[in-house]
Amino acid sequence: MGEDGYYSSPFSKWFSRLLRNAGIKSKKNAFHSFRHCFEDACRDSDISKEIMDALQGHGEEGMSDRYGRGYFLQKLNEAMQRLQYRGLDLPTLYQNNR
């Protein structure tokens, strides 16, 4: 856990050093960039904000956060199966690393 009380803080600092050492650090990339990319992909894949928030661990606001227990894993899995990162070609990366 970091001094600020977040478990992600030490890893975020490590990831920033990794990017800097690789020579690819810029103002537009950081560990938090993964969250922004995920949100864009969810919107592009027609995943509702409520499901997107649940997948990211965001709490619900208002009275709805007091009732129920959230979404069933099956519902979250269905959304993840629909998630697409258009333009990202991972099989090509995998084939080039053999």
N, C-alpha and C positions, 0 to 999 in steps of 0.2 A: 504494500500500500504506500502511496506517495504521501508526502508531507501535507498535501491538500485534502487527504482523506479519500482519494480515488485510486482504485487499483490500476486504472489505465494510464495514469500520469507517468510512472517510470517507463512503461513500454513505449509510450508516445515519445518521450525524450530519446530513448534508444533508437526508435524508428527514424526520428529526425536526423540523428547522427549517421545512421546507415545511409539515408538518402544523400546527406552531405558528403560522406566518404566515397559514395559511388559517383559523385559529381552531377547528381540530377536533382538536388534540392532547389526548390523555387518558392516563391510566395504562394503559389497555387497548389502545392502538394504538401500533405502532412498525413499523419495517421488518421486524422478526422476526415480526410478526403474519401476514405472508404465509405463512411456513413452518407456523405453527400451523393456519391455514385450509386449507392444502394437506393436512396430515396428517388433519384432520377429514374433508375431502372424500374422501381415499383410503379411510379407514375406512368412510365412508358408501357408497362405491362398490364395496365388497368387494375392494379391492386389498390383497394380502398385505403384511405388514410388511416382508418381504424385498425385494419389488419397490418399495415405498414408500421404503425406505432407499436402494436403488440409484438411484432417481430423484432423491433429495436429495443424493446423493454421499456417503452414510454408508458407512463400511467395515464389512465383516463381522467378527464376533468369533470367536475360537477357531480351530480347525484349518481351517475352511472358507475363511478369508481367505487361506490359503496356496496353495490349489489352484484351478485354473481361471482364467478371466478375467472372470467376472461374467455378466451377461445379454446376450443378443443384442439389438440395437436393435429388431428386430421385436417381441420380447416386451415391451420397455419401451413401444413405440408402442401395442401392444394395450391395455396398462393405461391409457395416457393417453387413448385413445379411449373407454374406459369411464368415465373420471373425470367426475363431475358435481358441480356446485355448486348444490345444490337451493335454490331461492328466489332465485337470482341471475338477473336478467333483463337481459342485456346488449343484446339487440336493441331493447328499449324505450329504453335509454339512447342507443343509436346513432341511433334515429329522432328522439329529442328534440333532438339536437344538429345537425340538418340545417338 
